[in-house]
Amino acid sequence: MIEENLKEFGLTDKEIKVYLALLKLGTALVQDIAKKAGTYRTYTYEILKSLKEKGLVSYVIKSGKQYFEVAEPEKLLNILKEKEGKIGKIMPDLKKIYKSAVEKPKIEFYEGKEGLKTILDDLIRTRKEILVYCSTRKQLQLLRFYFPNFIRRRVKAKIRTKVITERSKEAIEIHKKDKEELREMKFLPKDMEFPTSTNIYGNKVAILSLEKDIVGIIIESESITNSQRMVFDLLWGIAKS
C-alpha cells in the first residue's frame, strides 16, 4: 500500500525500495542500505544520489565514512501538493517507521536547491523565532521563485524573524514590508555581504551556501546555537536600522 502511494510522487520502484529501507534503518552506510533494499551497492549509490537531489535524503560524515538518512517524511507533502490526500493516508505508517529508527545524527547535510528547500521547510516546521544574518541579494538570486512562498508560509505560521543583511536595493525593497511580514531588519555596510545565510531557530542552526556550491547544513546543538545567538546579538548591536 505504501509502495503504491509513493509512486504518485514520481519515485521509481528502486527509489521506493531504497527510501523505505533507509527509513527503517534510520542512518546507514550504502552497503547496509543495499542489503536491506536488495539492490546492488553501485546502483544503490546512484539511487541515493537521485533521492538526495529530490531533498528526500541527506548524509553525515562520521569517522571518514558517509552515512545516509531520510529527511522528515513531511517533505513528501511539499513535492506534489495536489496529492496531499494520498500521502496523508500513509503518513502515520511512515512516521511510525521513522520514530522506531535509531536516533538521528546531530548534523544533516543537503545539496542542491531541493535540499535548501528542505532546510527552509524545517524553519517553518520548528515554529520558533528565526534569527538570520545573510546576503538578501544572493539569497533572492538563488531562491527567487521559492523564497516569496517561504515568507508567506512563515507569516501564516506567525513566526517572527530578525534579519541582519547588507544595505542593497533588494534588501531595502523587502525592508518596506517588515511590519506585515513579521520582520525586523538591520543593515551592515553594503560591502559587508555574507557568502552564506545563517538561520538560528530553536536549538538548531541552519547554514545555506549562497554562492557556487549549493549546499546546506542543519546543526542541532544547544551550545552551538547559543554561541550563534551571541554572534547575532553582537552584530545586531552594531547594525543600523
LOKOL-680495 format. One record per residue: x negated, y, z negated of N, C-alpha, C, O in turn; residue number from 0; residue in three letters. Coordinates in steps of 0.05 Angstrom, whole numbers. Each point is the difference from the previous one (the first is absolute). Example, Ala and Ser with C-alpha at 12.3 -4.5 7.8 and 13.67 -1.06 7.14 Angstrom:
BEGIN
-264, -114, -156, 18, 24, 0, -18, 24, 0, -21, 0, -13, 0, ALA
28, 21, 27, -16, 24, -1, 15, 22, -14, -10, 22, -4, 1, SER
This chain:
BEGIN
-17, -24, 0, 17, 24, 0, -17, 25, 0, 4, 18, 16, 0, MET
-24, -17, -34, -18, 23, -1, -15, 3, 26, -3, 22, 11, 1, ILE
-7, -45, 0, -16, 1, 24, 17, 12, 23, -11, 16, 16, 2, GLU
36, -24, -13, 17, 9, 22, 5, 30, -3, 0, 14, 20, 3, GLU
4, -4, -44, 5, 28, -4, -25, 17, 6, 2, 22, 10, 4, ASN
-25, -33, -17, -25, 15, 4, -5, 4, 30, -14, 19, 8, 5, LEU
24, -37, 9, -3, 3, 29, 13, 26, 10, -9, 11, 20, 6, LYS
29, -2, -34, 14, 25, 8, -18, 24, -3, 7, 22, 10, 7, GLU
-29, -25, -24, -19, 23, -4, -23, -1, 19, -21, 13, -4, 8, PHE
24, -29, 26, -21, -1, 20, -24, -17, -7, -21, 2, 13, 9, GLY
23, -19, -33, -22, -18, -8, 2, -26, 15, 22, -11, 4, 10, LEU
-45, 1, 5, -1, -26, 14, 2, -22, -20, -3, 4, -24, 11, THR
7, -29, 33, 1, -23, -18, -25, -3, -16, 1, -5, -24, 12, ASP
-24, 9, 37, -26, -2, -14, -4, 22, -20, -10, -5, -22, 13, LYS
19, 29, 29, -2, 23, -19, 17, -5, -25, -8, 6, -22, 14, GLU
32, -18, 27, 18, -6, -22, -13, -21, -19, 2, 3, -24, 15, ILE
-14, -24, 36, -13, -21, -16, -22, 12, -17, -2, -6, -24, 16, LYS
-15, 23, 36, -22, 12, -15, 10, 19, -21, -10, 1, -22, 17, VAL
30, 16, 29, 11, 19, -18, 11, -14, -25, -6, 8, -23, 18, TYR
22, -28, 27, 13, -15, -22, -21, -15, -17, 2, -2, -24, 19, LEU
-22, -9, 38, -22, -14, -14, -14, 19, -19, -6, -6, -23, 20, ALA
-1, 30, 33, -14, 20, -16, 18, 11, -22, -9, 6, -22, 21, LEU
35, -4, 28, 19, 9, -20, 0, -18, -24, 2, 8, -23, 22, LEU
-4, -35, 28, 0, -20, -21, -27, -1, -15, -1, -4, -24, 23, LYS
-21, 9, 39, -26, -1, -12, -7, 25, -17, -15, -1, -19, 24, LEU
26, 23, 28, -5, 26, -14, -24, 14, 11, 3, 20, 14, 25, GLY
-27, -30, -20, -25, 10, 10, -17, -24, 8, -4, -18, -16, 26, THR
-7, 18, 40, -14, -24, 9, -20, 5, 22, 2, 20, 14, 27, ALA
-22, -37, -11, -19, 0, 22, 13, -11, 24, 20, -14, -1, 28, LEU
-31, 21, 25, 13, -8, 25, 2, -31, 2, 20, -10, 11, 29, VAL
-40, -5, -20, 1, -29, 2, 22, -12, -17, 12, -20, 7, 30, GLN
-6, 33, -30, 21, -10, -17, 28, 6, 12, 18, -16, -2, 31, ASP
-17, 39, 15, 25, 8, 14, 5, -19, 23, 23, -9, 4, 32, ILE
-44, 3, 12, 2, -19, 23, 10, -27, -9, 17, -12, 12, 33, ALA
-28, 2, -34, 7, -26, -11, 30, 0, -8, 14, -19, 5, 34, LYS
-6, 40, -19, 28, 2, -10, 20, 2, 24, 22, -11, -1, 35, LYS
-30, 26, 21, 17, 5, 23, -1, -22, 21, 18, -3, 17, 36, ALA
-39, -14, -18, -4, -21, 19, -9, 10, 27, 9, -10, 21, 37, GLY
-26, 31, -21, -11, 11, 25, -30, 0, -1, -12, -3, -21, 38, THR
-1, 5, 45, -29, 1, 1, -10, 26, -12, 13, 21, 1, 39, TYR
-37, -23, -14, -11, 23, -14, -4, 24, 19, 9, 23, -7, 40, ARG
-21, -27, 30, -5, 22, 19, 26, 13, 9, 2, 25, 1, 41, THR
18, -41, 5, 25, 10, 9, 14, 14, -23, 14, 20, 4, 42, TYR
-17, -30, -28, 12, 12, -24, -10, 29, -4, 15, 18, -7, 43, THR
-41, -15, 12, -12, 27, -4, 12, 20, 20, 5, 23, -7, 44, TYR
0, -32, 32, 12, 17, 20, 29, 7, -8, 9, 23, 5, 45, GLU
5, -42, -16, 27, 5, -9, 1, 20, -23, 16, 18, -1, 46, ILE
-35, -21, -18, -3, 19, -22, -6, 28, 10, 10, 19, -11, 47, LEU
-26, -17, 31, -7, 25, 12, 25, 14, 11, 5, 24, -3, 48, LYS
12, -41, 17, 25, 10, 11, 19, 10, -23, 13, 21, 3, 49, SER
-11, -37, -24, 18, 7, -22, -11, 25, -14, 16, 16, -11, 50, LEU
-42, -13, 10, -13, 24, -13, 7, 25, 16, 5, 21, -11, 51, LYS
-5, -23, 38, 7, 22, 17, 29, 9, -3, 7, 23, 4, 52, GLU
10, -42, -12, 28, 6, -5, 5, 10, -28, 23, 6, -7, 53, LYS
-44, -4, -9, 2, 10, -27, 11, -21, -20, 8, 8, -22, 54, GLY
-7, -33, 30, 11, -21, -17, -21, -14, -17, 7, -14, -19, 55, LEU
-32, 18, 26, -22, -14, -14, -23, 20, -6, -5, 17, 17, 56, VAL
-7, -19, -40, -24, 16, -6, -22, -20, -9, 4, -24, -1, 57, SER
-27, 35, -5, -22, -17, -10, -16, 14, -21, 1, 25, -3, 58, TYR
-16, -40, -12, -17, 10, -21, -26, -16, 1, 0, -24, 5, 59, VAL
-23, 38, -10, -26, -14, 1, -8, -6, -29, -1, 17, -17, 60, ILE
-3, -43, 12, -9, -9, -27, -24, -19, 3, 2, -20, 14, 61, LYS
-24, 28, -26, -24, -16, 1, -9, -5, 29, -10, -21, 7, 62, SER
14, 42, 9, -9, -1, 28, 18, -16, 18, -6, -4, 24, 63, GLY
29, -5, -34, 19, -16, 16, 26, 16, 4, 8, 15, -17, 64, LYS
4, -20, 40, 25, 14, 7, 24, -16, -9, 5, -22, 11, 65, GLN
10, 33, -30, 25, -13, -9, 24, 15, 12, 0, 25, 0, 66, TYR
20, -39, 9, 23, 12, 12, 24, -2, -19, 1, -18, -17, 67, PHE
18, 37, 19, 24, -1, -15, 22, 14, 16, -5, 17, 17, 68, GLU
30, -23, -23, 23, 12, 14, 6, 27, -14, -5, 4, -23, 69, VAL
17, 14, 39, 10, 25, -11, 26, -7, -14, 11, -22, 2, 70, ALA
0, 41, -17, 26, -4, -13, 20, -9, 21, 1, 12, 22, 71, GLU
16, -32, -28, 20, -8, 20, 18, 22, 10, 10, -2, 23, 72, PRO
-6, 24, -39, 17, 22, 9, -11, 13, 26, 15, 14, 13, 73, GLU
-40, -19, -6, -12, 12, 24, 17, -9, 24, 2, 15, 20, 74, LYS
9, -39, -21, 16, -10, 23, 24, 18, 6, 8, 2, 23, 75, LEU
2, 11, -44, 24, 17, 4, -6, 24, 18, 18, 11, 12, 76, LEU
-44, -4, -11, -7, 24, 15, -8, -6, 29, -5, 18, 15, 77, ASN
3, -44, -8, -7, -7, 27, 24, 3, 19, -2, 13, 21, 78, ILE
24, -24, -29, 24, 1, 17, 24, 8, -18, 13, -17, -12, 79, LEU
-8, 44, 10, 20, 10, -17, 28, -13, 6, 15, -5, -19, 80, LYS
-10, 0, 44, 26, -10, 8, 5, -29, -9, 22, -10, 2, 81, GLU
-43, -3, -12, 2, -28, -9, 1, -2, -30, -5, -21, -11, 82, LYS
12, 43, -3, 0, 0, -29, 18, -21, -12, -6, -11, -21, 83, GLU
28, 6, 35, 19, -20, -11, -13, -28, -3, 3, -13, -20, 84, GLY
-17, 5, 42, -12, -27, 0, -23, -2, -20, -2, -20, -14, 85, LYS
-16, 40, 14, -23, -1, -18, 10, 2, -29, -13, -11, -18, 86, ILE
35, 25, 14, 10, 3, -27, 9, -28, -11, -2, -5, -24, 87, GLY
12, -12, 42, 8, -27, -9, -23, -17, -9, 3, -17, -18, 88, LYS
-26, 20, 32, -23, -17, -8, -19, 13, -20, -18, -13, -10, 89, ILE
23, 39, 4, -18, 14, -19, -2, -14, -27, -22, -1, -11, 90, MET
44, -9, -1, -3, -13, -26, -19, -24, 1, -16, -4, -18, 91, PRO
18, -12, 40, -18, -23, 3, -29, 9, 3, -18, -12, -12, 92, ASP
13, 33, 28, -27, 9, 4, -12, 11, -26, -23, -6, -6, 93, LEU
39, 21, -9, -10, 12, -25, -5, -22, -21, -19, 2, -16, 94, LYS
35, -23, 17, -3, -22, -19, -27, -14, 5, -15, -6, -19, 95, LYS
8, 2, 45, -26, -12, 7, -22, 19, -7, -21, -9, -11, 96, ILE
25, 34, 17, -21, 20, -5, -7, 2, -29, -24, 2, -8, 97, TYR
44, -2, -9, -4, 3, -29, -13, -24, -13, -13, 2, -20, 98, LYS
16, -26, 33, -11, -24, -10, -30, -3, 8, -13, -18, -10, 99, SER
4, 35, 27, -28, -2, 9, -19, 11, -21, 9, 11, -20, 100, ALA
-35, -15, 24, -20, 10, -19, 0, 30, -1, 9, 13, 18, 101, VAL
-20, -2, -39, -1, 29, -4, -15, 13, 23, -21, -9, 8, 102, GLU
33, 31, 2, -12, 15, 22, -27, 13, -9, -3, 7, -23, 103, LYS
-15, -4, 42, -24, 14, -7, 6, 30, -4, 21, 10, 7, 104, PRO
-40, 4, -19, 5, 28, -7, -6, 19, 24, 8, 23, -1, 105, LYS
-21, -34, 22, -6, 17, 23, 12, -12, 25, -3, -24, 5, 106, ILE
16, 40, 11, 12, -9, 25, -10, 17, 23, 0, 25, -2, 107, GLU
-8, -38, 24, -9, 14, 24, 21, -3, 22, 12, -21, 3, 108, PHE
-9, 43, 12, 18, 0, 23, -14, 13, 24, -16, 18, -4, 109, TYR
23, -28, 28, -12, 11, 24, 22, 8, 20, 21, -11, 0, 110, GLU
-28, 31, 17, 19, 8, 21, 22, 18, -11, 4, 3, -24, 111, GLY
11, 9, 43, 22, 19, -8, 21, -15, -16, 12, 11, -19, 112, LYS
-6, -36, 27, 21, -15, -15, -9, -5, -28, 16, 0, -19, 113, GLU
-42, -4, 15, -11, -4, -27, 3, 25, -17, 7, -1, -23, 114, GLY
-12, 24, 36, 3, 26, -15, 30, 4, -7, 6, 11, -21, 115, LEU
12, -19, 39, 28, 3, -6, 8, -17, -24, 16, 8, -16, 116, LYS
-28, -32, 14, 5, -18, -23, -8, 14, -26, 13, -2, -20, 117, THR
-36, 17, 21, -9, 14, -24, 20, 23, -7, 6, 3, -23, 118, ILE
3, 11, 43, 19, 22, -5, 26, -11, -11, 13, 12, -17, 119, LEU
-5, -36, 26, 24, -13, -11, -4, -6, -29, 19, 2, -16, 120, ASP
-43, -9, 8, -5, -6, -29, 2, 26, -17, 9, -1, -23, 121, ASP
-16, 24, 35, 3, 25, -14, 29, 5, -7, 7, 9, -22, 122, LEU
11, -16, 41, 29, 4, -4, 10, -20, -21, 16, 6, -18, 123, ILE
-24, -31, 22, 10, -22, -17, -7, 4, -29, 16, -8, -18, 124, ARG
-39, 20, 12, -9, 3, -28, 17, 21, -14, 4, -1, -25, 125, THR
7, 21, 40, 18, 20, -11, -12, 17, -23, 13, 5, -19, 126, ARG
-38, 2, 22, -14, 17, -19, -10, 25, 14, -3, 0, 25, 127, LYS
-1, 22, -40, -11, 24, 12, -26, -6, 14, -17, -16, -9, 128, GLU
13, 28, 33, -24, -5, 16, -18, 24, 0, 9, 22, 8, 129, ILE
-34, -25, -16, -20, 21, 1, -17, -6, 25, -11, -22, 2, 130, LEU
7, 42, 15, -14, -5, 25, -21, 22, 5, 5, 23, -4, 131, VAL
-29, -32, 13, -18, 19, 12, -9, -12, 27, -10, -22, 1, 132, TYR
14, 38, 20, -3, -10, 27, -4, 22, 20, 2, 24, -7, 133, CYS
-6, -31, 32, 1, 18, 22, 28, -3, 13, 5, -20, 13, 134, SER
11, 40, -16, 27, 0, 12, -2, -2, 30, 15, -15, 13, 135, THR
-33, 30, -1, -3, 0, 29, -7, -28, 10, 13, -10, 19, 136, ARG
-32, -3, -31, -8, -27, 9, 22, -21, -5, 4, -18, 16, 137, LYS
9, 21, -38, 21, -19, -7, 23, 2, 19, 11, -21, 8, 138, GLN
-3, 45, 0, 21, 3, 20, -8, -10, 27, 16, -11, 15, 139, LEU
-41, 14, -7, -10, -10, 25, 2, -30, 2, 7, -11, 20, 140, GLN
-14, -2, -42, -1, -29, -1, 27, -13, -2, 6, -20, 12, 141, LEU
12, 33, -28, 26, -12, -6, 23, 19, 7, 20, 1, -15, 142, LEU
-23, 13, 37, 19, 21, 6, 29, -10, 4, 19, 14, -7, 143, ARG
-16, -39, 17, 27, -10, 5, 12, -13, -25, 24, -4, -1, 144, PHE
-40, -3, -18, 10, -15, -24, 2, 18, -24, 17, -4, -17, 145, TYR
-35, 24, 15, -2, 16, -24, 26, 16, -6, 8, 1, -24, 146, PHE
6, 11, 43, 25, 13, -6, 20, -19, -13, 15, 8, -18, 147, PRO
-14, -33, 28, 18, -19, -12, -8, -7, -29, 17, -4, -17, 148, ASN
-43, 3, 12, -10, -5, -27, 9, 22, -19, 8, -5, -22, 149, PHE
-10, 30, 31, 8, 23, -16, 30, -2, -7, 8, 5, -23, 150, ILE
8, -11, 43, 29, -3, -4, 6, -21, -21, 17, 4, -18, 151, ARG
-30, -27, 20, 4, -22, -19, -9, 8, -28, 13, -7, -20, 152, ARG
-35, 21, 19, -10, 9, -27, 20, 19, -13, 5, -3, -24, 153, ARG
5, 22, 40, 19, 19, -11, 26, -14, -9, 11, 6, -21, 154, VAL
-2, -25, 38, 24, -15, -7, -3, -15, -26, 19, -3, -16, 155, LYS
-44, -7, 11, -5, -15, -24, -7, 19, -24, -5, -9, -22, 156, ALA
6, 35, 28, -5, 21, -21, -28, -3, -12, -3, 3, -24, 157, LYS
-16, -8, 41, -28, -3, -9, -14, 27, 5, -3, 8, 23, 158, ILE
-7, 5, -44, -14, 25, 3, -29, -5, 7, -11, -22, -6, 159, ARG
-2, 42, 18, -28, -3, 8, -15, 26, -3, 12, 22, 3, 160, THR
-37, -24, -10, -18, 23, 0, -22, -5, 20, -11, -22, 1, 161, LYS
5, 42, 16, -18, -4, 22, -22, 21, 0, 5, 24, -2, 162, VAL
-30, -33, 4, -23, 18, 4, -10, -5, 28, -7, -23, 7, 163, ILE
5, 44, 9, -8, -4, 28, -15, 25, 11, -2, 20, -14, 164, THR
-7, -22, 38, -14, 23, 12, 20, 21, 10, 24, -7, 4, 165, GLU
-32, 31, -2, 18, 22, 9, 1, 0, 31, -11, 18, 12, 166, ARG
24, -38, -1, 3, -1, 29, 28, 9, 8, 18, 2, -17, 167, SER
-13, 3, 43, 26, 9, 8, 21, -22, -4, 23, 6, -5, 168, LYS
-32, -31, 8, 19, -23, -5, 9, -1, -29, 24, -3, -6, 169, GLU
-43, 7, -12, 6, -1, -28, 18, 24, -8, 18, -3, -16, 170, ALA
-24, 26, 26, 15, 24, -6, 29, -3, 10, 19, 9, -14, 171, ILE
-15, -21, 37, 27, -5, 10, 16, -19, -18, 23, 5, -5, 172, GLU
-36, -26, -4, 13, -19, -18, 6, 14, -27, 20, -6, -13, 173, ILE
-38, 23, 4, 2, 14, -26, 26, 16, -1, 11, 4, -22, 174, HIS
0, 5, 44, 25, 15, 1, 23, -16, -11, 20, 12, -9, 175, LYS
-21, -38, 11, 22, -17, -8, -5, -14, -28, 13, -19, -7, 176, LYS
-32, 30, -8, -7, -12, -25, 23, -5, -19, 3, -22, -11, 177, ASP
14, 42, 8, 22, -2, -19, 20, -22, 7, 7, -17, -17, 178, LYS
1, 17, 42, 20, -20, 9, -12, -28, 2, 15, -20, -1, 179, GLU
-41, 18, 4, -13, -26, 2, -14, -9, -25, -18, -17, 0, 180, GLU
26, 29, -23, -10, -7, -27, -30, -1, -1, -12, -20, -9, 181, LEU
-1, 41, 18, -29, 0, 2, -12, 26, -11, 12, 22, 3, 182, ARG
-35, -24, -16, -17, 23, -7, -25, -3, 16, -12, -21, 1, 183, GLU
3, 43, 12, -24, -2, 16, -19, 23, -7, 7, 23, -4, 184, MET
-33, -31, 2, -21, 20, -4, -22, -4, 22, -2, -22, 11, 185, LYS
-13, 43, -6, -18, 0, 22, -30, 3, -8, -6, 15, -19, 186, PHE
-11, -30, 33, -28, 4, -2, -9, 16, 25, 16, 2, 19, 187, LEU
-40, 9, -18, -9, 14, 24, 3, -18, 25, -2, -24, -2, 188, PRO
6, 37, 25, 5, -15, 25, -22, -19, 7, 6, -22, 12, 189, LYS
-31, 28, -19, -22, -17, 7, -3, -24, -19, -17, -18, 5, 190, ASP
33, 17, -26, 0, -23, -18, 23, -19, 8, 21, 1, -12, 191, MET
-27, -18, 31, 21, -18, 11, -8, -28, -7, -20, -11, 8, 192, GLU
38, -2, -23, -6, -28, -9, 1, -20, 23, 18, 3, 17, 193, PHE
-36, -22, -15, 0, -21, 21, 20, -22, -7, 5, -17, 17, 194, PRO
5, 17, -41, 19, -21, -9, 24, 13, -14, -1, 23, -7, 195, THR
22, -39, 4, 23, 8, -16, 0, -17, -25, 3, -24, 1, 196, SER
-6, 37, -24, 0, -14, -26, 27, 5, -14, 7, 23, -5, 197, THR
7, -44, -1, 26, 1, -13, -1, -14, -27, -7, -23, -2, 198, ASN
15, 38, -19, -1, -10, -27, 29, -2, -10, 14, 19, 0, 199, ILE
-6, -44, -8, 28, -4, -8, 1, -24, -19, -12, -21, 5, 200, TYR
28, 24, -26, 1, -22, -20, -27, -7, -10, -15, 17, -9, 201, GLY
8, -43, 11, -27, -9, -8, -16, -8, 25, -17, -18, -2, 202, ASN
23, 31, 24, -13, -7, 26, -12, 24, 13, 8, 23, -4, 203, LYS
-28, -28, 21, -12, 20, 17, -1, -12, 28, -11, -21, 4, 204, VAL
23, 35, 15, -1, -8, 28, -17, 19, 16, 5, 24, -1, 205, ALA
-24, -34, 16, -18, 16, 16, 3, -8, 29, -3, -23, 7, 206, ILE
10, 43, 10, 4, -5, 29, -22, 15, 16, -4, 24, -4, 207, LEU
-9, -39, 21, -19, 13, 18, 15, 16, 21, 19, -10, 12, 208, SER
-28, 34, -6, 14, 17, 19, -17, 5, 25, 7, 17, 17, 209, LEU
-29, -32, -14, -17, 5, 23, -2, -25, 18, 20, -11, 6, 210, GLU
-44, 3, 2, -3, -21, 20, 11, -27, -9, 16, -12, 14, 211, LYS
-24, 3, -37, 9, -26, -10, 27, 3, -14, 2, 14, -21, 212, ASP
18, -26, 33, 27, 1, -12, 3, -21, -21, 9, -23, 6, 213, ILE
-17, 29, -30, 1, -20, -22, 11, 14, -25, 0, 24, -3, 214, VAL
10, -41, -15, 10, 11, -25, -4, -20, -22, -4, -24, 5, 215, GLY
5, 34, -30, -6, -17, -23, 18, 8, -23, 4, 24, -4, 216, ILE
7, -43, -11, 15, 5, -24, -15, -12, -23, -7, -23, 0, 217, ILE
1, 40, -20, -14, -9, -24, 19, 2, -23, 10, 22, -6, 218, ILE
-5, -44, -8, 17, -1, -23, -17, -2, -25, -9, -22, -7, 219, GLU
4, 44, -6, -18, 1, -23, 6, 25, -17, 0, 22, 11, 220, SER
6, -26, -36, 7, 23, -17, -24, 19, -3, 4, 24, 0, 221, GLU
-28, -35, -4, -24, 17, -4, -7, 15, 25, -6, 24, -1, 222, SER
8, -37, 25, -6, 14, 25, 21, 22, 5, -6, 22, 9, 223, ILE
31, -29, -14, 22, 19, 4, -4, 24, -18, 4, 23, 9, 224, THR
-10, -27, -34, -5, 22, -19, -23, 18, 9, 1, 24, -2, 225, ASN
-22, -37, 12, -23, 15, 10, 7, 17, 24, -8, 23, 2, 226, SER
25, -34, 16, 8, 15, 23, 19, 23, -8, 0, 21, 13, 227, GLN
16, -25, -33, 17, 22, -10, -17, 23, -11, 8, 23, 4, 228, ARG
-30, -29, -16, -18, 20, -10, -12, 16, 23, -2, 25, -1, 229, MET
-6, -39, 22, -10, 13, 24, 21, 18, 12, -6, 23, 8, 230, VAL
31, -33, -6, 21, 16, 11, 5, 25, -16, 3, 22, 11, 231, PHE
-2, -25, -38, 5, 23, -17, -22, 21, 3, 6, 24, -1, 232, ASP
-31, -33, 4, -22, 18, 4, 4, 16, 26, -4, 25, 0, 233, LEU
10, -39, 22, 5, 13, 26, 24, 19, -1, 0, 21, 11, 234, LEU
21, -30, -25, 25, 16, -2, -6, 26, -14, 12, 21, 6, 235, TRP
-30, -22, -25, -7, 24, -15, -15, 21, 16, 2, 24, -6, 236, GLY
-17, -33, 26, -15, 19, 16, 13, 7, 27, -7, 19, 13, 237, ILE
27, -36, -5, 14, 5, 25, 19, 25, -3, 7, 8, -22, 238, ALA
-1, 4, 45, 17, 24, 0, 28, -6, 11, 4, -17, 17, 239, LYS
15, 32, -28, 28, -3, 9, 4, 13, 27, 22, 0, 11, 240, SER
